[in-house]
């Protein structure tokens, strides 16, 4: 279990399994933030969040341009309750890693994700967890 995962309360862990969306923040090549709503999964045992998307999507391009460990943040909120997962991300089209991301998405959201021909997964190694009222 990662240190960041250890910081999660049981209520926060349960909150991150709800079929909600989150705001995903990446940095554009010019350093300005790009924020977009996404569906994601969080593997508490590995301390790894996953976002499936198209390789050509701005968020994937931002992560790829950020180098081997681009800084990112995911924030899931519901009223005055929220959890933010901060860490470093990479983009991959590795078939095994993609299959795991698709499987976990199906479990959390009870449906498969969209599967465009250029599907990739953004994998975020979570280094910090922030939360309120959980």
N, C-alpha and C positions, 0 to 999 in steps of 0.2 A: 504494500500500500504506500502510495506517495505521501510526502509530508502535507501537500495541499489537500489530499483526500482526507487525511486525518483531521484536518481543520473543519470538515463538514459535520454539522450536527445531524442526527437522524432525520429531523424535520427537513433540513436542506437537501439531504439525499433523496428523500421522498419527493420533494418539490421538483427535483431535476429529472424525475421519471414521468412527470405529467406530460401529456401530449400538447405542450405549449410551444410557441416560437420564442426566439431570442433575438436581440440586436447583436449583430456580429460586426466588430470594428476591425478594419485592416488599415494599413497605411499605403496611400498612393505613392508612386515613385517620387513625387514632389514633396512628400512628407505630410500632406494633409490627410485627415481621417476620412474614410469611406465607411458608412454605417448602412447595413442592410438587414432586413429580417430574414432569419433562417430557421430551419428545423435542424436539430442536432442531437447527438447522443453523448453520454458521458459514462465512460468505463471507470468506475471508482477504483477497481483493483489496480488498473494500470495507470490511473491519473491521466487518461487520454480522452479528449473530446473529439468528435468527428462530425464534419459537415460535408455532405455530398453536394456536388455542384457540377456545372459544365467547366471544362478546361478554359473556355473562352470568357467565362464570367469575370467581371471586374474583381471580385473578391479573390478568385483563384489567381488571377494575373498579379494582383497586389502581393499576395503571399509569395508567389514564385519570384517576383522581382525583389522581394525583401531578403533574398539569400537563403541559406540553409536553415535558418531559425528566425523567421520573421515574427516580430511581436504582434500579438492580436489579443482581443478580448471578446468574450461572449457574455451577455447579460440577459437573464430571464427574469421578468418582473410580473407581478400580479398585485396591483394596488401598492400598498406600502411594504410588500414583501418582495425581496429580490436576492438573486445570487449572481455574482460575476465571477467568471473563470478567466484568469489571465495566464498567458503563457507564450510559448514559441510554436510556430506552425511550419509545416511543410505540406506540399501538394504531391500526391502520388496517384498513379494509375495502375499500381501493382495489383494484379487480379485477386490475390488472396486478401490484401488489405481492403480493397474495394468491396469484396464479397462480405467481409466482416462488417464493414460500415453499413452496407445495404441490409444485412441481417438484423443488426441492432436497430436500425431505423424502423424496420418492419415491426419489431417487438414494441418499441416505444409508441409509434404512431398508428399501429394496427393496420398498416397498409404499406406497400412498397413505395420507395421514393420514385420520382420521375427518373427514367433511365435514358438520357440522351446518348447519342453515339460517342460523345466526348466526355463521358462521366469520369470524374476524378473525386478523390476524397482529400479534404484538408484535415490533417491530423494535428491536433493541438496538444502539446505536452504541457499540462497545467502546472504552473509554478506557484500561483497564488489564488486563494479563494477569498472573496469579500461577500458579505451578506448582511441583510437587515431583517429583523423580525422572523427569523427562522432558526 
